[in-house]
Amino acid sequence: MRIILFIILATLPAIALGCEGECIVGITKAFTSKYASLIDTVFEEITQEVVTKLFPDRRYSSPPTYLMKPIISAYQQNAYTTLENDIFPSYFHGKCQRPDPDNPDEPPVNPPGCPNPDCPVVCGTPGSLVHFYSTLRFIVYSSTRRQLQAVAHPGTKPYRAVERKILSEAGYRGRRGNLSANLGGTRMPRQRRYEQYANSEFSKIMRRLPAILEEICGGNPTDSSDGLPKCSWENEMKEFILKYP
């Protein structure tokens, strides 16, 4: 019986296995690692703008990114899981077999190049990720951008925590210097006016977050072959992806 089963399996068309387990984990981790340093740069720029606008009389040897820790931590908590889902299975999933036009009555077959090294069918194999790499690159960028916007949205717990850190850092003591002209001369208590001003300015700064990420990635946020040139890593990542069977 076992011999018969072996013969049957041996005569079936080769099935292109999908990217599963170690493959999914490895590729997702590789992209999250690539973006980690870029995210650091994004928040360094954001923090520097906060300092310039809200602490003009302070001098820091480097941007005090600890102010952004609640938002950064919230992003890091969900970065891997969200990105994995956005790549697999939301876009790349399933087998690559397609009906053979020359033998329509026969079982589906793997198109040339599938599963590796260059599979022209959207499916869950490494070769498909390589063939549609520009799409994969855009998915990773879009997922990262969307996650940042989600955790940095006004009203979220991380956002409110950063607001409190900024006000604490200001250490309200009448706020002297260049801020005075911005606070106006109403009868509202000066501390309350500063809080409103700080929250308003912080909101404006955070709205620039997607634009900063786009700029760091080299612009052209599309799935075209020349999109996001500084967030591509194409040759390196293709070689990495193809190490999986």
Protein Blocks (a to p, Z undefined) as FASTA:
>chain_A
ZZmmmmmmmmpccdddddehjlmmmmmmmmmmmmmmmmmmmmmmmmmmmmmmmmmmbccf
bdcfklmmmmmmmmmmmmmmmmmmmmpmklngcjfbdcdfklmmbccdddehiabfbdcb
dcfbfklmmmmmmmmmmmmmmmmmmmmmmmmgghiaklmmmmmmmmmmnopghigajllm
mnojafbdfklmmmmmmmmmmmmmmmmmmmmmmmmnopaiafbfkgokllnommmmmmmm
mmpZZ
